[in-house]
Amino acid sequence: MVEVSVFLAGLVFGSFINVCIFRLPREESVVLPGSHCFSCKRPILWYENLPLLSFLVLRGRCRSCRAPISWQYPLVEALHGFGFLFILVHFGLSLQSLIYCLFFSSLVLVTFIDLSHRIIPDVITLPGMVIGVIAASTVLPPGPVSSLTGLFLGGGLFYLVAVLSLALLKKEGMGGGDIKLIAMIGAFLGWKGMLLTIFLAALSGTVIGLSLILIQGRSRAEPIPFGPFLAMGAAISLFWESGILAWYFSFGAM
Ligand SMILES: [Zn+2]
């Protein structure tokens, strides 16, 4: 019963995050006005706005003008539903889980905004750093020292990469948004989780970047945003950090 409630709460929260993904980069209010169809501008009624369900019933189209609704809506809702459920199973019914749900949600938010707008808004990462340090100092495992180390080391490393690529390669290798995002991730996960996040993001970014070049012949001048890879790395670190590190260091003992 708890599992079902948390899953449904995730769907509803995901529905709200969908609004944020669309409105935050445009600096619009996330509360008012209510949702409307982007094509015919007709307001969307509450029963047409039920997470997942409405998309399935309406078969992905607006009820009046039949304009297609983005697959991003049900995807973000499903990610939240299953993400929150997975956090509950992994960390139990606790304050820790509640904070991790918010952290997970901010990662999804950052991913989709970065994919469509190539920015990571400060309005997410700056409060995220503060909340991360406070949470890690009180209820989360890293503790204050590891959290602050994660914040400054992560932000510092990425800042160094940004300065060096600008000086040596004469191009912007790391955006300010990425610097603040890794600092926020460091605050929540501590320095170990932060380093694992960078490793996983660099690995998956390289694999997917190379695959895109091979499949689409995508030119190297058109960089793919790094934020989604950091978010994915952070989510994996959140759930499997101790397992991955134990596995990795087991090779040293052999
Ligand atoms: Zn419409």
Boltz pocket constraint, residues with backbone or C-beta under 6 A from the ligand:
constraints:
  - pocket:
      binder: B
      contacts: [[A, 37], [A, 38], [A, 39], [A, 40], [A, 41], [A, 42], [A, 62], [A, 63], [A, 64], [A, 65], [A, 66], [A, 67]]
      max_distance: 6.0
